[in-house]
Amino acid sequence: MTRAAVGVLTALLVLASGAGAEHEVYYRYVVLGYVKDARGTPLPGAAVELVRDKTALIYGAESDADGLFLIIARLGDESAGETLTLRAGTVTARVVARFDPGNHTDPRGTRVDLEGKQFVERSPLFRPTLARILEPTARRDRSQK
């Protein structure tokens, strides 16, 4: 298993477990997406960073074999509206952490795909993509009970 796959799996387990206050949904903001070249071919092993502009804290990830990356930033209720910088190599994009601070149930985050030399935010695809990623883990957990 590659280092990227281990990182994604670890992130998914943390998301699925919900253990501890620091791992509650209201302390997480997830940025996920796919890294692809200009032709739409997935780029495995691409380094992606999310920078919290307010603190300069950097969260990193590496895309897996399908080009998927997943970054979990620690943002609490007070962080709604903060700007984040997403970068892969020389390509950067600004992302605004949009969520309802009063909602402590639904996952918070966005989907941003890197297509060639451009990031494209696809917020409406965040929840379906996250659900698809978590589905095999959830199915495996249910089968072990």
PyMOL commands that set and color helices and strands:
alter all, ss='L'
color gray80, all
select helices_A, chain A and resi 3-17+21-23+25-27+77-79+123-143
alter helices_A, ss='H'
color red, helices_A
select strands_A, chain A and resi 28-36+47-52+57-62+68-74+83-88+91-96+109-115+118-121
alter strands_A, ss='S'
color yellow, strands_A
deselect
rebuild
show_as cartoon
